[in-house]
């Protein structure tokens, strides 16, 4: 808030309720107008034993997939309670990859009714893969899509069909995961790509990107953010942070002035992303 953020995205899955509660506490005495988004598609049990190998912080919590109309309402009711809010600006259908039919036939209509009733501001779908997102854009009246990790310096696969469809339908695109799980923010100290340890060829490409950025005096992380900002189809860039200091650093990356010559110098390496599966 101090550096300028006015949009905050969360989900029941993040910490199994902990992230929503933390955000609710953080915004409790906020006088500024802020936008908040959360997600549906998973019902969380905050007290259940944590699944082995789980990636989220905390000592307990588990989830159950549920894209039914009833599940959507139960999930949103619980989120509003954790957030301490009576309204959220955007509700995303969260990762419906293996549940496309139920998400389209039950979750989306349930959110459409909630939008019509004025209980939510907008409907979105958030995923890591662009194919089903494109279907939602063309087959429903969603307001926004959140695509994570698929439009970056290392992977531009979302720019093949999703962006053009969204631009044609006037659907707002939120690009997330622009650091590809960390490697584009810290090649040497956090070489993770797509939620796992980065393969050697990805690390090599990231290091080459960084070397070019260094020659222009631009942090690789700033180039990673600004590359996404430049796309005419992207309306919002969503940046994750582990601390207030990282959030402030992200803000500076978003407003770093990047010379045009840098993009030409990076072009050959960026285009190698066409080969990413």
Backbone bond lengths (Angstrom), bond angles and torsions (degrees), N, CA, C in turn:
res aa  C-N    CA-C-N  psi(-1)  N-CA   C-N-CA  omega(-1)  CA-C   N-CA-C  phi
1 X - - - 1.461 - - 1.522 110.60 -
2 X 1.311 117.24 -39.82 1.463 121.03 -176.55 1.522 112.14 -65.57
3 X 1.323 117.57 -35.55 1.464 118.98 -178.25 1.526 112.45 -88.26
4 X 1.343 117.69 -14.95 1.459 118.86 174.92 1.511 117.14 135.43
5 X 1.326 119.54 -6.61 1.465 120.61 -178.67 1.529 111.19 -62.33
6 X 1.348 115.01 136.78 1.460 119.82 176.62 1.531 111.81 -134.48
7 X 1.309 118.19 5.99 1.472 121.63 175.77 1.524 108.10 -129.93
8 X 1.327 115.97 129.33 1.458 121.89 -177.89 1.525 109.69 -129.56
9 X 1.325 115.93 127.90 1.460 121.67 -179.95 1.518 109.43 -110.43
10 X 1.318 116.46 138.64 1.455 121.09 178.11 1.526 108.66 -145.86
11 X 1.324 117.38 -172.19 1.465 122.42 179.47 1.516 108.78 -166.84
12 X 1.336 117.50 151.79 1.467 119.76 174.78 1.526 112.75 -56.91
13 X 1.332 116.68 -34.80 1.462 120.70 -176.39 1.524 113.00 -64.61
14 X 1.316 117.95 -31.07 1.465 120.79 -173.69 1.527 109.77 -71.41
15 X 1.327 114.97 102.99 1.457 119.97 -176.36 1.517 113.27 72.47
16 X 1.345 116.76 13.59 1.464 122.02 179.64 1.524 111.26 51.53
17 X 1.319 115.02 55.94 1.452 121.77 178.64 1.511 114.04 100.48
18 X 1.328 117.96 -22.27 1.464 121.00 -175.42 1.529 112.11 -64.46
19 X 1.340 117.09 -39.42 1.463 119.71 -178.09 1.531 110.84 -67.07
20 X 1.324 116.97 -41.00 1.465 119.62 178.68 1.525 110.72 -64.83
21 X 1.329 116.91 -41.59 1.462 119.01 178.71 1.525 110.91 -64.22
22 X 1.328 117.23 -41.48 1.463 120.50 179.92 1.528 110.95 -63.84
23 X 1.336 116.36 -43.17 1.456 119.84 179.10 1.529 110.47 -64.03
24 X 1.322 116.52 -41.69 1.466 119.96 178.06 1.521 111.79 -59.55
25 X 1.339 116.71 -42.43 1.462 119.62 177.85 1.523 110.71 -65.45
26 X 1.333 116.34 -40.62 1.453 120.10 -177.07 1.512 113.32 -65.74
27 X 1.326 116.77 -30.50 1.462 120.86 -177.64 1.529 113.16 -99.02
28 X 1.327 116.24 3.49 1.465 120.40 -171.63 1.529 112.58 -57.98
29 X 1.317 117.93 -43.18 1.460 121.37 -177.40 1.525 112.10 -107.47
30 X 1.321 115.88 22.84 1.465 120.71 -176.96 1.527 110.65 -79.35
31 X 1.323 115.43 127.44 1.460 120.14 178.51 1.522 112.32 -92.93
32 X 1.335 117.14 -18.75 1.460 121.20 -176.88 1.527 110.56 -74.95
33 X 1.307 116.31 155.34 1.470 121.52 174.82 1.512 108.85 -78.63
34 X 1.312 117.08 116.91 1.452 121.54 179.15 1.523 109.56 -123.52
35 X 1.317 116.14 155.08 1.463 122.42 174.27 1.522 108.37 -106.34
36 X 1.323 116.18 139.24 1.462 122.25 -179.07 1.522 108.63 -129.06
37 X 1.320 115.56 135.41 1.464 119.90 172.50 1.513 109.48 -124.54
38 X 1.328 115.48 146.71 1.453 121.49 171.74 1.525 107.79 -137.74
39 X 1.322 117.15 -170.01 1.459 119.50 -169.02 1.522 111.27 -139.33
40 X 1.344 115.18 160.77 1.456 122.56 175.92 1.525 108.51 -132.24
41 X 1.339 114.86 162.81 1.458 120.33 -178.82 1.508 112.60 125.62
42 X 1.336 115.17 -14.79 1.459 121.38 176.12 1.525 108.27 -133.75
43 X 1.313 116.88 127.93 1.456 121.49 171.67 1.516 107.80 -95.01
44 X 1.320 117.30 129.80 1.458 120.40 -175.52 1.514 111.11 -107.13
45 X 1.315 114.95 145.17 1.458 123.21 171.37 1.520 105.66 -114.80
46 X 1.320 115.99 105.23 1.461 120.27 -173.57 1.521 113.30 -67.13
47 X 1.329 117.57 -20.40 1.466 120.79 -175.25 1.514 113.46 -102.62
48 X 1.327 118.23 -3.75 1.466 121.09 -178.33 1.531 110.60 -70.59
49 X 1.335 117.73 154.53 1.467 120.29 176.74 1.521 110.47 -59.85
50 X 1.310 116.65 140.16 1.456 122.20 -179.45 1.531 110.29 -70.15
51 X 1.334 118.78 130.78 1.458 121.03 177.13 1.531 110.97 -59.97
52 X 1.319 116.29 143.93 1.462 120.91 -179.48 1.523 110.48 -61.58
53 X 1.328 116.51 134.33 1.458 121.97 178.52 1.510 114.80 77.58
54 X 1.334 117.47 11.69 1.455 120.75 -177.43 1.525 110.78 -63.80
55 X 1.336 116.98 142.88 1.460 121.92 -174.57 1.528 113.42 -87.45
56 X 1.330 118.30 -11.82 1.454 119.93 -173.95 1.523 111.70 -91.08
57 X 1.319 115.55 149.39 1.457 121.27 -179.03 1.519 110.67 -70.97
58 X 1.324 115.69 157.80 1.458 120.98 177.22 1.519 111.72 116.26
59 X 1.315 114.61 168.62 1.465 120.58 -175.44 1.522 113.39 -101.59
60 X 1.328 117.58 -13.71 1.464 120.14 -177.80 1.512 109.48 -149.25
61 X 1.337 114.10 169.75 1.457 119.93 177.58 1.514 112.31 121.39
62 X 1.324 115.47 138.40 1.466 122.18 177.29 1.518 107.34 -150.04
63 X 1.329 116.04 167.46 1.457 119.63 -176.56 1.512 111.20 -135.83
64 X 1.348 114.06 159.05 1.450 122.90 174.83 1.521 108.10 -128.87
65 X 1.345 116.86 131.79 1.463 120.05 176.91 1.525 109.27 -65.81
66 X 1.333 117.24 136.67 1.464 120.46 176.32 1.527 109.21 -161.85
67 X 1.331 116.30 104.37 1.453 122.02 177.70 1.527 111.45 -106.37
68 X 1.333 116.78 17.98 1.467 120.00 177.78 1.519 109.72 -73.85
69 X 1.328 116.29 162.98 1.461 120.68 177.88 1.524 110.70 -60.49
70 X 1.334 116.63 -41.96 1.458 120.31 178.11 1.522 110.71 -65.04
71 X 1.331 116.09 -40.83 1.453 119.97 179.38 1.521 112.23 -63.27
72 X 1.328 115.97 -37.82 1.464 120.27 178.19 1.520 110.56 -61.58
73 X 1.307 116.81 -47.18 1.465 119.93 -178.48 1.522 111.35 -67.15
74 X 1.322 117.40 -40.52 1.464 120.05 178.99 1.522 110.55 -64.65
75 X 1.325 116.09 -42.16 1.453 120.16 179.86 1.526 111.06 -63.36
76 X 1.337 116.59 -45.96 1.459 119.87 -178.48 1.526 111.17 -66.35
77 X 1.320 117.44 -40.37 1.466 120.17 178.27 1.530 110.38 -58.70
78 X 1.342 116.15 -44.30 1.462 120.05 179.92 1.532 110.98 -66.07
79 X 1.335 116.48 -38.99 1.465 120.08 179.15 1.521 111.05 -63.92
80 X 1.333 116.97 -44.46 1.460 120.21 179.92 1.523 110.91 -61.20
81 X 1.322 116.04 -37.56 1.457 119.43 178.66 1.533 110.82 -66.28
82 X 1.343 116.27 -44.59 1.463 119.05 179.61 1.525 111.44 -65.94
83 X 1.323 117.18 -37.21 1.459 121.80 -179.12 1.530 112.82 -77.73
84 X 1.322 116.66 -17.72 1.450 120.00 -175.90 1.515 112.44 68.77
85 X 1.343 116.47 34.37 1.455 121.53 -177.13 1.532 109.44 -127.90
86 X 1.309 116.15 157.57 1.464 121.19 176.56 1.520 111.50 -104.81
87 X 1.347 116.74 -1.19 1.464 121.76 -173.43 1.524 107.92 -157.19
88 X 1.330 116.81 142.30 1.460 120.61 170.57 1.527 108.54 -126.95
89 X 1.315 114.94 148.48 1.456 120.37 -174.28 1.524 112.90 -73.06
90 X 1.330 116.77 -37.08 1.470 121.12 -179.88 1.522 108.67 -138.76
91 X 1.321 116.49 137.53 1.467 121.87 168.84 1.519 107.73 -119.70
92 X 1.331 115.91 121.79 1.459 122.34 178.88 1.526 110.88 -96.73
93 X 1.316 116.42 138.65 1.464 121.62 164.58 1.524 105.53 -76.54
94 X 1.317 116.62 119.76 1.460 122.49 -164.72 1.537 112.00 -99.33
95 X 1.320 116.18 114.14 1.476 122.66 173.88 1.524 113.40 51.97
96 X 1.335 118.83 58.74 1.469 119.43 -179.26 1.531 114.02 -82.73
97 X 1.319 118.41 19.23 1.468 122.91 -172.66 1.526 113.74 -41.92
98 X 1.334 117.15 -55.20 1.464 121.56 -175.78 1.527 112.26 -91.79
99 X 1.324 116.56 7.91 1.468 120.96 -175.79 1.522 109.98 -132.88
100 X 1.313 116.29 37.20 1.464 120.65 -172.33 1.525 112.27 -59.18
101 X 1.322 117.45 -46.05 1.463 119.67 -175.82 1.525 111.33 -62.56
102 X 1.334 117.42 -48.16 1.459 119.72 -179.00 1.532 110.82 -66.73
103 X 1.319 117.02 -36.10 1.466 120.12 178.49 1.520 111.10 -63.99
104 X 1.331 116.37 -41.38 1.462 120.97 -179.66 1.522 112.14 -73.69
105 X 1.342 116.83 -39.66 1.456 120.57 -171.64 1.521 114.15 -92.38
106 X 1.344 117.89 -20.68 1.463 120.31 -177.89 1.525 113.29 -122.90
107 X 1.334 116.69 -52.78 1.467 118.96 -176.54 1.525 111.37 -64.45
108 X 1.327 116.50 -49.05 1.472 118.45 -178.37 1.537 112.24 -61.47
109 X 1.348 120.52 -49.73 1.471 118.66 178.85 1.531 112.92 -59.27
110 X 1.355 116.65 -35.11 1.466 119.02 178.43 1.524 110.71 -63.91
111 X 1.321 116.98 -41.65 1.462 120.43 177.93 1.526 111.34 -69.42
112 X 1.326 116.77 -33.35 1.455 120.37 177.96 1.529 110.39 -62.62
113 X 1.332 115.78 -39.89 1.470 119.39 177.40 1.527 110.59 -65.76
114 X 1.338 116.01 -41.67 1.468 119.59 179.51 1.527 110.98 -64.94
115 X 1.320 116.88 -36.59 1.470 120.39 176.60 1.524 110.23 -66.28
116 X 1.333 116.74 -43.36 1.460 120.49 179.32 1.527 111.12 -62.78
117 X 1.340 116.63 -32.84 1.459 121.51 179.70 1.526 112.40 -79.90
118 X 1.332 117.02 -6.35 1.454 120.93 179.47 1.510 114.35 78.91
119 X 1.349 117.63 15.26 1.462 120.74 -179.23 1.525 111.97 -85.58
120 X 1.328 116.78 -20.28 1.457 121.83 172.84 1.531 107.22 -134.58
121 X 1.318 115.80 156.84 1.451 118.69 -176.98 1.512 114.04 -86.77
122 X 1.332 116.82 -39.63 1.459 120.55 -173.59 1.521 109.81 -151.35
123 X 1.335 114.83 158.38 1.469 122.47 179.14 1.516 108.39 -111.66
124 X 1.326 115.86 134.41 1.453 120.35 176.00 1.516 111.16 -136.26
125 X 1.304 114.70 171.46 1.463 122.46 172.45 1.518 106.39 -131.30
126 X 1.337 116.71 132.07 1.457 120.83 -179.27 1.515 111.49 -122.83
127 X 1.344 115.75 125.95 1.463 120.96 -176.38 1.522 110.07 -151.48
128 X 1.342 113.93 171.53 1.458 121.25 172.21 1.519 112.63 -95.61
129 X 1.331 117.59 -12.82 1.458 121.02 -177.66 1.525 109.50 -117.16
130 X 1.321 115.85 143.26 1.459 119.69 -170.13 1.528 114.62 -91.47
131 X 1.332 118.28 -18.33 1.461 119.95 -174.38 1.517 113.46 -60.86
132 X 1.334 117.46 -51.96 1.459 120.68 -179.59 1.527 110.55 -70.01
133 X 1.326 117.26 -32.85 1.464 119.50 175.31 1.529 110.50 -58.80
134 X 1.317 116.52 -42.76 1.462 120.45 178.97 1.523 110.69 -61.42
135 X 1.307 117.26 -38.91 1.469 120.92 177.67 1.522 110.94 -63.28
136 X 1.330 117.77 -42.44 1.458 120.18 176.95 1.525 110.76 -61.91
137 X 1.325 117.00 -39.38 1.466 120.62 179.71 1.524 110.77 -62.09
138 X 1.318 116.94 -43.35 1.463 120.40 -174.40 1.524 113.29 -83.97
139 X 1.361 117.56 -26.12 1.460 120.52 -171.73 1.520 114.49 -105.98
140 X 1.340 118.78 -8.40 1.460 120.72 -178.26 1.532 109.54 -132.52
141 X 1.310 115.02 -178.93 1.463 121.41 178.61 1.530 110.05 -109.16
142 X 1.328 117.00 45.24 1.459 119.66 177.16 1.528 109.99 -69.54
143 X 1.326 114.30 158.69 1.457 120.96 -178.28 1.520 112.82 -96.62
144 X 1.337 117.32 -30.01 1.459 120.15 -172.57 1.522 110.60 -153.42
145 X 1.314 116.09 154.99 1.469 122.06 171.56 1.520 108.28 -126.15
146 X 1.319 115.01 145.09 1.462 122.18 175.84 1.524 106.82 -115.82
147 X 1.318 116.48 112.58 1.459 121.39 -179.93 1.527 108.06 -109.91
148 X 1.318 116.64 124.37 1.465 121.52 -174.08 1.528 111.13 -109.11
149 X 1.311 115.25 122.61 1.461 120.87 171.24 1.505 116.10 76.57
150 X 1.347 117.75 8.16 1.462 119.55 -175.61 1.529 113.12 -117.13
151 X 1.322 115.31 10.67 1.462 118.88 165.24 1.521 106.61 -142.13
152 X 1.331 114.49 93.59 1.451 122.47 -175.17 1.527 108.61 -145.96
153 X 1.312 115.96 177.60 1.460 120.18 174.23 1.522 112.20 -61.83
154 X 1.340 116.91 -21.78 1.462 120.94 -176.48 1.525 113.66 -106.15
155 X 1.318 118.62 -11.03 1.463 121.25 -175.23 1.524 109.34 -157.20
156 X 1.328 116.54 110.65 1.466 120.19 178.69 1.529 113.27 -111.51
157 X 1.307 117.51 28.71 1.463 120.34 -173.92 1.524 113.35 -63.26
158 X 1.337 118.54 -25.48 1.468 120.33 179.50 1.524 112.09 -69.66
159 X 1.322 117.32 -16.10 1.462 120.87 -175.33 1.525 112.32 -84.20
160 X 1.323 118.09 6.68 1.456 120.44 -176.25 1.531 112.14 -87.84
161 X 1.312 118.07 -44.16 1.471 120.96 -179.20 1.519 112.18 -133.27
162 X 1.332 116.67 -38.46 1.462 120.11 -173.97 1.517 112.11 -61.13
163 X 1.322 117.84 -49.80 1.454 119.81 -174.05 1.525 111.90 -63.95
164 X 1.326 116.68 -41.80 1.462 119.20 -179.66 1.524 110.82 -66.29
165 X 1.344 117.34 -39.62 1.459 120.47 178.03 1.519 111.04 -64.89
166 X 1.330 116.62 -42.71 1.464 120.67 -179.44 1.526 111.10 -65.20
167 X 1.326 116.48 -41.38 1.459 119.56 179.04 1.524 111.03 -65.07
168 X 1.329 116.60 -38.27 1.461 120.38 -179.80 1.526 111.97 -67.12
169 X 1.346 116.62 -34.03 1.461 120.66 -177.65 1.527 113.10 -95.53
170 X 1.318 118.17 -2.39 1.459 121.22 -178.48 1.514 113.30 71.90
171 X 1.329 116.78 30.38 1.470 121.96 178.52 1.527 108.98 -90.91
172 X 1.315 116.00 128.31 1.466 122.32 -177.49 1.530 109.78 -72.81
173 X 1.311 116.96 128.33 1.473 122.03 179.77 1.519 109.93 -101.01
174 X 1.329 115.25 125.10 1.457 122.50 171.96 1.519 107.34 -106.40
175 X 1.315 117.13 118.66 1.465 121.85 179.69 1.519 108.77 -98.93
176 X 1.315 116.46 121.02 1.462 122.53 -179.84 1.526 109.29 -118.82
177 X 1.304 115.38 175.54 1.468 119.81 177.10 1.512 112.92 60.58
178 X 1.331 117.63 35.13 1.460 119.82 -173.58 1.526 112.59 -72.52
179 X 1.338 117.02 -13.47 1.462 120.86 173.99 1.530 111.84 -92.43
180 X 1.338 116.85 2.81 1.472 121.75 -179.31 1.520 112.66 52.43
181 X 1.323 116.42 49.94 1.464 124.39 177.88 1.520 114.06 76.07
182 X 1.313 117.72 6.61 1.460 119.22 173.21 1.505 116.29 132.65
183 X 1.326 116.87 -28.16 1.462 118.88 -171.58 1.525 112.43 -63.92
184 X 1.332 118.59 -31.43 1.453 120.41 -179.08 1.530 112.61 -84.18
185 X 1.322 116.69 -3.60 1.462 120.84 173.04 1.518 111.19 -102.70
186 X 1.335 117.00 -29.21 1.472 120.78 -176.48 1.523 108.67 -154.48
187 X 1.315 116.29 83.24 1.470 121.15 -174.26 1.524 111.72 -57.10
188 X 1.327 116.78 -44.68 1.460 120.21 -172.94 1.525 112.72 -85.14
189 X 1.325 117.83 -34.98 1.465 120.25 -174.00 1.522 114.04 -95.83
190 X 1.332 117.68 -18.41 1.470 120.40 179.61 1.523 110.29 -142.68
191 X 1.337 116.69 63.57 1.470 119.63 -175.61 1.528 113.21 -78.71
192 X 1.335 115.82 62.17 1.458 121.36 177.14 1.522 109.58 -107.95
193 X 1.313 115.35 141.48 1.464 122.50 -179.57 1.519 108.44 -136.59
194 X 1.327 116.55 126.97 1.462 121.29 176.91 1.527 111.42 55.51
195 X 1.343 116.02 46.03 1.471 124.75 173.68 1.525 114.15 70.26
196 X 1.320 118.24 17.69 1.460 121.16 178.86 1.526 109.20 -147.16
197 X 1.320 115.35 170.60 1.461 119.29 175.83 1.525 108.26 -60.83
198 X 1.323 116.10 131.22 1.460 120.80 -174.71 1.519 111.31 -69.79
199 X 1.335 117.73 137.15 1.470 120.32 174.05 1.525 110.57 -66.34
200 X 1.319 115.21 160.55 1.464 120.84 -173.17 1.516 112.57 -58.44
201 X 1.343 117.94 -38.64 1.467 119.42 -177.34 1.531 111.85 -68.72
202 X 1.333 116.97 -31.01 1.461 120.67 176.81 1.531 110.13 -71.39
203 X 1.325 116.11 -42.19 1.470 119.96 177.28 1.527 109.95 -60.61
204 X 1.331 116.51 -42.10 1.467 120.03 179.64 1.529 110.61 -61.53
205 X 1.319 117.60 -45.65 1.461 120.18 -179.38 1.524 111.11 -65.01
206 X 1.330 117.16 -40.37 1.458 120.14 178.67 1.528 110.87 -63.19
207 X 1.319 116.77 -39.12 1.465 119.76 178.37 1.524 111.11 -66.33
208 X 1.325 116.88 -36.56 1.465 119.30 177.60 1.522 110.99 -68.83
209 X 1.324 116.96 -38.78 1.458 120.27 174.59 1.532 110.62 -60.76
210 X 1.325 114.97 -43.46 1.460 119.27 -179.51 1.523 111.59 -64.18
211 X 1.323 117.32 -39.86 1.461 120.34 179.98 1.523 111.23 -61.43
212 X 1.325 116.78 -41.59 1.461 119.99 178.25 1.526 110.04 -65.86
213 X 1.328 116.76 -44.62 1.465 120.13 179.20 1.531 110.80 -60.49
214 X 1.323 116.04 -41.78 1.466 120.05 179.18 1.528 111.04 -59.43
215 X 1.323 116.70 -37.17 1.470 119.97 -178.82 1.524 112.01 -66.63
216 X 1.349 116.84 -20.01 1.462 121.39 177.12 1.535 111.75 -101.54
217 X 1.327 116.73 -0.14 1.455 120.14 -178.49 1.508 113.74 71.43
218 X 1.336 117.24 27.96 1.462 122.73 -178.68 1.527 109.28 -116.30
219 X 1.321 119.63 127.46 1.464 120.38 175.89 1.530 111.23 -60.10
220 X 1.317 116.30 140.13 1.459 119.74 177.55 1.520 111.05 -55.88
221 X 1.339 117.71 -39.82 1.464 120.92 -179.34 1.523 111.18 -61.86
222 X 1.324 117.18 -37.19 1.466 120.33 178.01 1.517 110.64 -66.50
223 X 1.328 116.70 -41.78 1.464 119.85 177.00 1.528 110.44 -63.70
224 X 1.342 116.83 -37.71 1.464 120.50 179.69 1.524 111.03 -61.78
225 X 1.327 117.18 -40.98 1.463 120.81 178.84 1.524 110.72 -72.23
226 X 1.333 116.27 -47.62 1.460 120.48 -174.83 1.528 112.34 -67.60
227 X 1.324 117.58 -29.54 1.460 120.72 175.64 1.525 110.31 -59.13
228 X 1.325 116.53 -42.58 1.458 121.36 -179.30 1.525 110.64 -72.40
229 X 1.338 116.79 -40.43 1.463 121.20 179.62 1.525 111.28 -58.14
230 X 1.335 117.08 -34.06 1.460 121.24 -175.06 1.522 113.70 -67.54
231 X 1.331 118.24 -22.17 1.465 119.94 -175.15 1.529 110.11 -71.41
232 X 1.331 119.01 128.03 1.468 121.04 -177.43 1.523 113.85 -65.67
233 X 1.334 117.34 -18.91 1.453 120.08 179.97 1.510 114.33 -86.55
234 X 1.335 118.18 -9.13 1.458 122.11 -177.99 1.518 109.49 -93.03
235 X 1.334 115.99 123.39 1.453 120.14 179.36 1.509 113.86 -95.89
236 X 1.331 117.08 -30.45 1.461 122.43 -177.21 1.518 109.25 -143.47
237 X 1.323 116.58 139.77 1.459 121.67 171.95 1.522 107.61 -109.26
238 X 1.322 116.19 124.41 1.461 122.55 -176.99 1.524 108.64 -102.47
239 X 1.340 116.20 121.29 1.458 121.06 -173.98 1.525 110.50 -117.21
240 X 1.314 116.03 128.34 1.455 121.31 177.92 1.515 111.45 -90.16
241 X 1.331 116.37 151.28 1.459 121.40 179.96 1.521 109.76 -147.46
242 X 1.327 115.74 150.48 1.466 120.61 178.81 1.523 112.25 -98.99
243 X 1.333 117.00 -4.84 1.462 120.40 -176.95 1.514 109.13 -160.58
244 X 1.334 115.67 168.16 1.450 119.89 174.95 1.513 112.02 -61.71
245 X 1.333 116.06 -37.24 1.467 119.78 179.58 1.522 110.69 -63.25
246 X 1.333 117.83 -41.76 1.464 120.58 178.67 1.526 110.75 -68.02
247 X 1.333 117.16 -35.77 1.466 119.76 177.43 1.526 110.29 -62.64
248 X 1.328 116.62 -42.04 1.468 120.18 177.86 1.522 110.98 -65.89
249 X 1.331 116.17 -38.46 1.460 120.13 178.15 1.526 110.57 -64.71
250 X 1.330 116.81 -41.44 1.464 120.61 176.92 1.524 111.23 -58.86
251 X 1.321 115.82 -41.44 1.465 120.06 -179.97 1.529 110.15 -60.86
252 X 1.338 116.43 -42.26 1.467 119.27 179.70 1.518 110.92 -66.17
253 X 1.340 117.58 -36.05 1.464 120.41 177.01 1.527 110.96 -63.13
254 X 1.331 116.10 -36.33 1.464 120.02 -177.87 1.526 111.98 -68.03
255 X 1.317 117.07 -21.43 1.456 120.16 -177.16 1.529 112.80 -117.46
256 X 1.319 116.77 12.90 1.459 120.41 174.44 1.526 109.87 -67.91
257 X 1.313 116.36 134.77 1.465 120.57 175.87 1.528 108.32 -81.14
258 X 1.320 116.00 119.42 1.465 121.89 -177.73 1.525 108.96 -108.90
259 X 1.325 118.56 123.74 1.475 119.65 -179.53 1.526 111.86 -64.73
260 X 1.312 116.46 143.61 1.467 120.96 -178.76 1.526 111.68 -59.22
261 X 1.317 116.77 -32.97 1.467 120.07 -178.45 1.523 112.13 -62.40
262 X 1.333 117.46 -24.86 1.465 119.71 179.80 1.523 110.92 -63.03
263 X 1.332 117.02 -41.46 1.466 119.64 -177.30 1.525 111.10 -64.16
264 X 1.312 116.83 -39.14 1.464 119.29 176.68 1.520 110.88 -64.02
265 X 1.340 116.52 -37.93 1.459 120.45 -179.91 1.528 111.87 -69.77
266 X 1.338 116.19 -29.75 1.464 120.49 -179.10 1.528 112.63 -87.41
267 X 1.301 117.44 -13.48 1.458 122.21 -168.03 1.524 113.73 -53.47
268 X 1.322 117.35 -46.27 1.458 119.81 -177.77 1.509 112.81 -61.84
269 X 1.343 116.68 -40.84 1.474 120.25 179.61 1.513 110.17 -70.96
270 X 1.342 116.85 -40.76 1.459 120.28 -179.85 1.520 110.98 -60.60
271 X 1.305 117.28 -41.61 1.462 120.99 -177.51 1.519 113.44 -67.33
272 X 1.333 117.27 -15.82 1.461 119.51 174.08 1.519 110.92 -66.26
273 X 1.348 116.18 -17.49 1.479 119.89 179.83 1.507 111.63 -64.08
274 X 1.330 118.54 -18.92 1.477 120.38 178.07 1.522 111.75 -60.66
275 X 1.326 116.68 -19.37 1.458 120.25 -178.23 1.516 112.96 -90.36
276 X 1.375 117.96 -4.65 1.462 121.18 -179.00 1.521 108.54 -70.51
277 X 1.330 117.34 132.95 1.477 121.33 178.26 1.516 109.89 -74.75
